Amino acid sequence: MPRYLLIETRGPLEGGDWAFELGRQLKERQHDVTIYLLQDAVFTARERFDEGARLRREAEKHGLTLLADRVSLRQRGLVGDRIAADVRPSDMDELVTLLMERSDKAIWH
């Protein structure tokens, strides 16, 4: 089963649902999908944000893994209980590992 890494940089209100839609389509074709939230896309991880919650529910429904860049989270004041439990904070070391070793295809948006 091919493994996809979808790197999303746009916020949920700026077209950041693209990776979630593509991820859903790839999962329907039995692919493994991880979405890495970077820059403004980390607003999807905000605990009390309706549009982000909608995208997270869709990700959970379709079995997509959600990671969010720790630096981007901190820069936007998203720390501690402001981060939804279904998003795992990550770092650049893990992103590089995903890009170089644990993904067959990476798509940056």
C-alpha positions, 0 to 999 in steps of 0.5 A: 500500500503506497504511503502519502504525506500531504503537507498543508500550509493553508488555514482552514478558511483559506483553502486548507481543506485541500489536503483533507479532500485529497487524503479522503480520496487516497484512503478510498483507494486503500493508501496510507495517508498522513497530513502534516499541518504547517504554517497557518494550517495548524489552525485546524488543530485549534481546539475551539474552532468549528471549521478545524473541528469539521476537518478533524472529524472528516480525517478521523472518519477516513482514518487519516493521521494528523500531525502539526508542526510545533513551531507553527503551533507556538507561533500562533499561540496554540499550546497546551489544551488549545490543541485538539487531542486528535492532532499530534504535535510534531517537529521538523525531524519527524517531517524529514523522516516522513519525507525521506523514509516513511512516504512513497509520495509527498505533496506540498500545498 
